[in-house]
């Protein structure tokens, strides 16, 4: 194990970039139209690096817990730049993120070089929904609640690894209910929504929407005083209940 770099990630990485050869790199961005700015990480493959913390090669992530943030990690340290050993297509890169507000976000491939620019695919595995996506083909969109999520995503490099994830999806973990701009929204990427019912904490029905027949819905026409609500989502694979503050 090498000692961590004492400078911020991009400064440490790019200061030494001219002396580093035979590297393969790619950069990923996370963004949301309702949140200003983006967050970027770099993953670097280079002979002589380790999967631990490498001084002068890795860069720490210092973002506030309230800011939009994408990161990889090693030895429990969040990284904006992670340098790993010589590339093998069996490698797996865990990736986490912080979102200040609930909503829909995108992870996209910003740029790449080395073997990634000559044919090597980059797959994003979503361990919550079971989805897999080739980032070289297009950006990946997903819905999330606000918070810190350390284990939702992994980067892998073969279709076999990517498609082996999420074959038995848990409907309970994949359905999201959130408040965006004072509208209640429901996302169910792995099951079609049949109906949505809203109750207060006393069990009184406040809203009922049937025949949704979609993977996402907005509760149009619904309004209520600020309170805790129970949202029951009926899908073609079962029912899920969520509590939110409206």
C-alpha positions in Angstrom: 0.0 0.0 0.0 1.3 3.4 -0.9 0.4 6.6 1.1 -2.4 8.8 -0.1 -1.7 11.9 -2.1 -1.6 15.0 -0.1 -3.0 17.2 -2.8 -6.4 17.3 -4.5 -7.0 14.6 -7.1 -6.9 16.5 -10.4 -3.8 18.5 -9.4 -1.9 15.4 -8.4 -2.9 13.5 -11.4 -2.3 16.0 -14.1 0.9 17.3 -12.7 2.4 13.9 -13.3 0.6 13.1 -16.5 3.4 13.9 -18.8 5.7 11.3 -17.2 3.1 8.5 -17.2 3.0 6.3 -20.2 0.9 3.3 -21.4 -2.2 4.6 -19.6 -5.8 3.9 -20.5 -8.3 6.3 -19.0 -11.9 7.4 -19.0 -13.9 10.1 -17.3 -17.5 9.8 -16.1 -19.9 12.7 -15.2 -23.1 12.8 -13.1 -25.7 15.5 -13.7 -29.2 16.6 -13.0 -31.1 19.5 -14.7 -32.4 20.6 -11.3 -29.0 20.8 -9.7 -26.3 23.3 -10.7 -23.0 21.8 -11.8 -21.8 18.3 -12.4 -19.4 16.0 -10.7 -16.7 14.0 -12.6 -14.4 11.0 -11.8 -11.5 9.5 -13.7 -10.5 5.9 -13.8 -6.9 5.2 -14.9 -5.2 1.9 -15.7 -1.4 2.0 -15.4 1.4 -0.5 -14.8 2.8 -0.1 -11.3 -0.4 1.1 -9.7 -2.3 -0.8 -7.1 -5.9 -1.2 -6.1 -5.1 0.6 -2.9 -4.2 4.2 -2.4 -1.2 5.3 -4.5 0.6 8.6 -3.7 0.8 10.9 -6.7 -1.7 8.8 -8.7 -5.0 8.8 -6.8 -7.0 11.9 -5.9 -9.3 12.3 -2.9 -12.8 13.5 -3.1 -13.4 16.5 -0.8 -17.0 17.5 -1.8 -19.5 18.6 0.8 -22.1 15.9 1.7 -24.7 18.4 0.4 -23.2 18.6 -3.1 -23.8 16.5 -6.1 -20.9 14.0 -6.1 -19.7 11.0 -8.0 -16.8 8.9 -6.7 -15.0 5.6 -6.6 -13.3 4.4 -3.5 -10.3 2.4 -2.1 -9.5 1.6 1.5 -12.6 3.5 2.6 -11.4 6.7 0.9 -13.6 8.4 -1.7 -11.7 9.2 -4.8 -12.2 11.6 -7.7 -9.3 9.9 -9.6 -8.5 6.2 -9.1 -5.4 4.7 -10.7 -5.5 0.9 -10.9 -3.0 -1.8 -12.1 -2.6 -2.8 -15.7 -6.0 -3.4 -17.3 -7.8 -6.7 -17.3 -11.4 -7.0 -18.5 -12.4 -8.9 -15.3 -11.8 -5.8 -13.2 -14.7 -4.3 -11.2 -14.7 -0.7 -10.0 -17.3 0.1 -7.3 -18.8 3.6 -7.6 -20.9 5.7 -5.3 -22.7 9.0 -5.4 -24.3 11.8 -3.3 -27.5 13.5 -4.5 -28.8 16.6 -2.7 -32.3 16.2 -4.1 -34.5 13.4 -5.3 -35.1 13.1 -9.1 -33.7 11.8 -12.3 -29.9 11.9 -12.9 -27.6 10.8 -15.7 -24.2 9.2 -15.7 -22.3 9.8 -19.0 -18.9 9.1 -20.5 -17.1 12.4 -20.9 -13.9 11.2 -22.7 -11.5 8.3 -22.9 -8.1 7.3 -24.3 -5.9 4.3 -24.6 -7.6 0.9 -25.1 -11.0 2.5 -24.3 -10.8 4.6 -27.4 -9.9 1.5 -29.5 -12.9 -0.8 -28.8 -13.0 -1.7 -25.1 -16.5 -1.3 -23.8 -17.4 0.3 -20.5 -20.5 -1.1 -18.8 -22.4 0.5 -15.8 -24.1 -2.0 -13.5 -27.0 -0.7 -11.5 -27.3 -3.0 -8.5 -30.6 -1.4 -7.4 -32.6 -1.9 -10.6 -30.7 -4.7 -12.1 -30.1 -2.7 -15.3 -26.8 -2.7 -17.2 -25.8 -0.2 -19.8 -22.9 0.3 -22.2 -21.8 3.9 -21.5 -20.0 4.0 -24.9 -23.4 3.9 -26.6 -25.2 6.5 -24.5 -25.6 8.1 -21.1 -27.5 6.1 -18.4 -30.5 7.8 -16.7 -31.8 6.7 -13.3 -34.1 7.9 -10.6 -32.9 8.2 -7.0 -33.8 9.6 -3.7 -31.6 12.2 -2.0 -28.7 10.8 0.1 -25.4 9.0 -0.1 -25.3 5.7 -2.0 -22.0 3.8 -1.8 -22.9 0.5 -3.5 -25.5 1.2 -6.2 -23.1 1.2 -9.2 -20.2 -0.8 -10.5 -18.1 -0.4 -13.7 -17.3 -3.6 -15.5 -15.9 -4.4 -18.9 -17.5 -7.5 -20.3 -21.1 -8.3 -21.3 -21.0 -11.5 -19.3 -20.2 -9.6 -16.1 -22.7 -6.9 -16.8 -25.6 -9.2 -17.7 -25.0 -11.5 -14.7 -26.3 -8.8 -12.4 -29.8 -8.3 -11.4 -31.3 -11.4 -12.9 -33.6 -11.7 -9.8 -34.8 -8.1 -9.2 -36.2 -7.1 -5.9 -39.3 -5.0 -6.6 -39.2 -3.7 -3.1 -35.8 -2.0 -3.6 -36.4 -0.7 -7.2 -39.6 1.3 -6.7 -38.9 4.9 -5.8 -41.4 7.5 -4.6 -40.2 11.1 -4.2 -41.4 14.7 -4.1 -40.1 16.9 -6.9 -41.2 20.5 -7.2 -44.2 19.7 -4.9 -45.3 16.9 -7.1 -45.2 13.2 -6.0 -43.5 11.0 -8.6 -43.2 7.3 -8.8 -40.6 5.3 -10.7 -40.7 1.5 -11.1 -38.0 0.5 -13.7 -38.5 -3.2 -13.3 -42.3 -3.5 -13.2 -45.3 -1.8 -14.8 -47.3 0.3 -12.4 -51.0 -0.7 -12.3 -52.2 1.8 -9.8 -51.2 4.3 -7.1 -53.1 5.0 -3.8 -52.2 7.7 -1.2 -53.2 7.4 2.4 -52.6 9.6 5.4 -51.2 8.1 8.7 -54.7 7.5 9.9 -55.4 5.3 7.0 -57.7 7.7 5.1 -57.6 7.4 1.3 -56.6 10.7 -0.2 -55.9 9.8 -3.8 -56.4 6.9 -6.1 -55.0 6.5 -9.7 -55.7 3.4 -11.7 -54.8 2.1 -15.1 -51.3 3.7 -15.1 -49.7 1.0 -17.2 -46.3 2.6 -17.2 -43.0 2.5 -15.4 -43.2 6.1 -14.1 -46.0 8.3 -13.1 -46.7 11.8 -11.6 -49.7 12.2 -9.2 -51.5 14.9 -11.2 -54.2 16.9 -9.4 -53.0 15.8 -6.0 -52.6 18.3 -3.2 -52.5 18.0 0.6 -51.3 19.9 3.7 -47.7 19.2 4.8 -47.8 15.8 6.4 -46.4 12.2 6.2 -48.1 10.2 3.4 -48.2 6.5 2.7 -48.0 5.8 -1.0 -49.1 2.3 -2.1 -47.8 1.3 -5.6 -49.4 -1.7 -7.2 -47.4 -3.2 -10.0 -47.6 -6.3 -12.2 -45.0 -7.9 -9.9 -46.5 -7.0 -6.5 -47.3 -4.1 -4.2 -44.9 -1.7 -2.5 -45.6 0.9 0.2 -43.5 4.0 0.8 -43.7 6.9 3.3 -42.8 10.4 2.3 -43.1 13.9 3.7 -45.2 16.0 1.4 
